[in-house]
Amino acid sequence: MAFDWSQFYEKQGGRGVRPTFQSALSAWDGEPGDAVDLGCGDGVETRHLAEHGWRVLAVDADPGVEERVRAGLSPDASERVDVRRASFETLGELPPADLVYAGFALPFCDESHFPYLWADIREALRPGGLFAGELFGPHDEWAGRPGMSFHERGQVEGMLAGMDVLQLVEDDRRGMSFEGPKHWHVFHIVARA
């Protein structure tokens, strides 16, 4: 699949934090802790966390990730950010985390590797920690593209077993994407370990 991520991030310039991310922060009632931003992309959520006292591991495979994530960060916040350039398939073990955020990122993990990535996410979450992010369903127009993963609702619910599901919103509709109009099938998730 040939997405031009750099162009995508440029088009996203100036956006605010995503609603699923905001829902997770609203559900967090402790002090800022340790977060992992998987597929951090343009760095909006990483910067928000770091500027609010969180320590963040920001992960993305794109070559420009370090520069994008650190752009505009205060020196103090920048010290709280570790940027790792890696694909989901080569990432390896995640550190213990109070928040794992994966905004529209996990569907871009190859389906053969996805179970390992999900197991790593679940293992990384401390008790009371939050997962927030999106998964794509089988009705999504991109279903079947190589290098991606898609999940039925029952699979999503099974993946969240044992967690306190605070939000599981299924969005199955026409809309816009970076490539133009498409049919979206997305699960927006916030769950507590």
Secondary structure, 3 states (H helix, E strand, C coil): CCCCHHHHHHHHCCCCCCHHHHHHHHHCCCCCCEEEEECCCCCHHHHHHHHCCCEEEEEECCCCHHHHHHCCCCHHHHHCEEEEECCCCCCCCCCCEEEEEECCCHHHCCCCCHHHHHHHHHHHEEEEEEEEEEEECCCCCCCCCCCCCCCCHHHHHHHCCCCEEEEEEEEEEEEEECCEEEEEEEEEEEEEC
